[in-house]
Amino acid sequence: MTVTTGPRVRSGAGAGPLERRYRRLLRSYPRAYRDAYGRELLATLLEVAEPERTLPSARESFSLVTSGLRTRMIHMTGRPAWADGIHLGVLVLSIAHLATLVPYATSIPLWVGLSALAVVLIMRGRVRLALPVVTLVAVKVCAITLGRPWLDLTLLPAMPDPPWSGKALYGGGGPVAPMVGYALVVLGLLVLAPRQRGLGRRSWLWLFAVPPLAGADPAGFDFSDGPWPHTAIRVSLEIGVLLLAVWAGHTARDPRWAVAAGVRLVPILTVYAENFGLHSERDEAHLAALVLLTLLAAAVPYRAKQHIVL
Amino acid sequence: MSEPTYFILACLLDGPLHGHGIIKQTLELSENRVKLPVGTLYGALDRLAASGLITVDREEIVDGRPRRYFRLTDEGKGLVTAEALRMQQASSVVTGRILRPGSAFS
């Protein structure tokens, strides 16, 4: 049914900029939702706005952004939860692996490049192509941790490039944790390979996680040895992402973010088990926070399913 | 059930309404207490529709922009009625005491 009420009543002279600002805020909604209902939301926003308003109110802006993110979370649940969770977990792990290698780029440029390629392939859902690339990098990392000249000759110890400083690549801790991390990525890709068509593409924004994660000690002695501001930024990012996983699990009543957090936690637990008793109290508190938030992310979807608040 | 959800369902008791209509009606019914931001309103409408408590009655195009009219389902009507009766019973627990003749509050 089409109703024409004459020219649409504009909200004063400022409707142009206000409409543009509302359009920008509506980008927090997924594209499919915007295509279906974006114009309706925009019309309602302009109808309820005061005549002279040119800036969206803080309350309306906050409401649009949180509702948009909530809608995004719910739209993500269209794919099978466990496969999507493994895909996300494998991506986060491969980003952490890349970030570990980045400070050593001049010593091992080929392997940093291949690691970055693996991240991009996983991000775009090309898991079958990523599998041989990750396997190659995994073999090389095993070679470095064991001090063997496999695949190519690398001068060991590989020291970090400026502005990074500190230990040689995999100079602290044992070889088991890095191997477990890479084995988990390879295993995850093997599980996902037959289901490649059903996998979604991940946002390029994930690449922004590489700089804060670069320079993190793969042996987990960050608070014992690492530079404080960089460690604080990395830990804040980790905690922030896990809190987002808890919120997403609660909002969408879906366990996929908990699956991803669990995949990420396995190599971290291995690091602490391999170097048992050697970490500082702050390192252990950091681990406790990660475990607690991962458990919370796993619990909230079930609780949200049982206690639906309308 | 949250207060905004209660008022959204309550204002649909009189018939189908579109988004702007629901915001105005909710404000009026709640005596200006519940002012729904647009993002919150449409989030609530999506959740209520997914739960089968409301449904889209019809769509119109006004000035080139689509507008959905929402209406209560039987399930939604039953739920908001049950909630109203529950609140009435809960309020009577207090009002029955303070308005009783001889009460310290009367």
Interface residues (C-beta under 8 A of the other chain):
Chain A: M1 T2 V3 T4 T5 P7 R8 Y37 R39 E40 L41 L42 A43 T44 L45 E47 V48 R59 E60 F62 S63 L64 V65 T66 S67 G68 R70 T71 I74 I308 V309 L310
Chain B: M1 S2 T5 H18 G19 H20 I23 P37 V38 G39 T40 L41 Y42 G43 D46 R47 L48 S51 L53 R58 E59 E60 I61 V62 D63 G64 R65 P66 R67 R68
